Amino acid sequence: MIKGSCLCEAVQYEYKGSFDEVVMCHCNQCKKAQGTPFVTNAPIELANFKLTRGEGALKTFFSSPQKKRVFCGECGSPLYSQRTDMPETIRLRLGTVTEGDIPKPHYEIYCESKSDWFNERSNRQRYEKNK
């Protein structure tokens, strides 16, 4: 069982599953949305994700016509994103996980816009754009 929350804990969730795919994204849109040089997320099945607190605190922003970003309206913590053409899947922001195992990232995307100073050495696959 995975559990998590936003910074102020107004929004809390549970996920009954494991992370089969962990992605580091370096795209400029993610950098701006997270306020970080990259974001680490995992695509998960919405059917196994449950808000346990704070559904009314959620706010959404469509960063593109097909992608909404969901965050806490109280503290601003980004929680997940969801594409309208893939409504059964959300991309959970792994920095919000408070309990459970998070595997190492499997691959990186949008490396063409990776911060110049980020030179981590690893064997994971890197893609200039999306996978």
N, C-alpha and C positions, 0 to 999 in steps of 0.2 A: 504494500500500500504506500502510495506517495501522498504526502500532504504538503500544503503550501499556503502562503498568504501574501498580501501586499504589505508594505512597510508599516502602516498603521493598524493592520490586522482587521480592518473593517470587512475585507473580503477574504474568505478562506475557502479552500477547496480540497478535494480528495480525488485521486486518480487510481483506479483499480486496474493496474497493468504495469508493464515495464516499458522502458525506453529502448526501442529497437533501432532508432536512428537519432543521433545527436549531431547537430549542425552548428558550425560557427559561420555567421554571415557578416561580411564586411561591406555590404552595400551602403551607400550614403543615406538612403532612407532609414535603414535600421539604426545607423549611427545617430541620426538626428532624433529618432523616436525614443531611443534608449538613453541618449546622452553619454554614450560610451564608444570606444573605438571599434567594437564589434558586439554582436549579440550571440548568445548560445541558446538554442531552442531545440525542441523536439516535436515532431509531428505526432499527435496522438489521436485516438478515436474519441470523438465527442461523447459517444454512448457510454464510455467508461469514466468520464469526467463529471464530477458533481460539485456544485457550489454548496458549501455547508453553512455559509454565512455571507451576507452582504450583497445579494443579487441587486438590490436597489441602489447600491453605491457604484455599480459599474457604469462607465461611460464608454462610448465608442467614437472612433474617428475613422472615416474612410480616407486612407492615404493614397488610394487609387480606386478607380471605379469598381474593382472586384475584390479589394482587400480592406477589411476593417481591422483596426487595432483596438483592443479592449484593455481598459486601465481602470484603476480605482479613482473615482471622482473626488475622494477625500485627500489622498496623499499623492496621487499621480502615478503610482507604481504601474508599469506595464505588466500585464498578466499573460495575454495571448493575442494572436492574430488569427484571422479566419478568412478564407477566400469564398466568395459567393458561388463559384463554380465547383467548390469542394466542401460543401457545408458539413459533411460528416467528420471532417478533420480540423483540428485546431493546432496551432504551433505554440506550445507552452513555453514561456520564458523561464528558463531553468534557474535563474537567480531568485525566483520566488519559492523554490522548493525548500521546505523546512525539515522534512522527514523523508527518508528513503534514499535509495542508491541512485546516483547519477553516473552513468559510464562516461569515459573520456569521449570527446567528440570523434565522430567517424570521418568527417570531411569538412572542408571549408568551401564557401561559395563567395562569388564576387571579389575574388582576390585582387582583381585589377584596381580596386579602390581601397585595398588594405592600407592601413597606416604604415608609413615608411619605417617607423621605428620598431614595428612588430615583426620580429624575426625568430619566432619560436621554432625550434628544431623538433620535428616529429615525422613520422612516416605516413601521416594521414594524407589522403588524396586532396588536392587543391584544384579548384576550377576557377578560371578567370571570370566567368559569369555564373549562371545557375547550372545546376547538375543536369 
